[in-house]
Amino acid sequence: MNERTQGAITYMRNYGRLDLFITCNPKWNKIQAELFPGQLYINRHNLVARVFHLKISKLMEFITKSYIFRPRRCRMYTIEWQKEAYLTHIY
């Protein structure tokens, strides 16, 4: 874990700080549509993680192919779960 942290610091030193901070929203239609009546998203961690992963994959593909920001020099991200809110963040 320490090696990964050091690697991230090296990337930031060479390429600059992060550009995006993305948060998962459990009220997304794709998540709510898959829940049983009366079921809460906190009971379906796998569903939230799967939908978030699919959305991030599509977003990364869009960003890298369309160059909407600028040509990228590197790509790095970390996914963080918040246990109490059961939400996912990506930096």
N, C-alpha and C positions, 0 to 999 in steps of 0.2 A: 504494500500500500504506500509506503514511504517513497518507493521508486516512482510510482505513478504520480504522486504529488510533486516530486522534484521534476519529473518530465513536463507536467503541466506548467510549472513555474518557468521552466526553460522556454516553452512555447510562448508564453505570455511575454517574456523578456525579449524574444526575437521578433514576434509578430504583433505585439500589442495586446491590449485587453480584449475581452469578449465583446461581441456585437449584439448577441441576442440572449434573452432570458425568456423561456417559454414555460408556461404552467398548464397542467392538465386541468380541464374543467369537467367534473363528474356530471354536469347537467347537459353535456353534449348529447344530441339526439341519438347518435349511434350507441351510446352507453345506456341511455334511458330506455331505448326500444328493446334491448335485450334483457332487461330486468323483469322478473315476474311481478304481478300485481302485489303491492305492499312491500316488495323487497327493496332494500337500500343498496347503494353502490358500495358501501363499506363491507358488505357481505360478499362482494364479487371482485376481489383484488385482481384475479386473473383477467377478467373482462376489461377493467380499467387499464391494466398494463398493456393488454393486447391492442386496444383501440389507440392508446397513446403512442405505442410503438409504430403502428401503421401510419398515424398522422405525422409523426416525426420523420419516418422514412420518406413519405411523399413530399414533405416540406424540404428535406435535405436534397432530394432529387430535383425539385423545382429550383432551389437556390443555386445548385451547382450547374445545372444545364442552362438556366436563363440569364445568369450573371446580372441579376437585378440590383445587387449592391455594387460589386466590383469583382474582377477575377480573384478568386481565393488563392491564398498562398499556402494555407494549411486548414485542416478541419480537425477539431477536437471537441468532444462534449462529455459531460458527466451527467448521469441521471441520479436524482436524489429523491427518495421517498420520505414523506413526512408521516410518521406513524399515527399521530393524533388526528390529523385531518384526512389521512388516507389519500393525499394528493401527490402527484409527481411533478417535479420540476426538472428542467434540463438547462444547463448552462453551456 
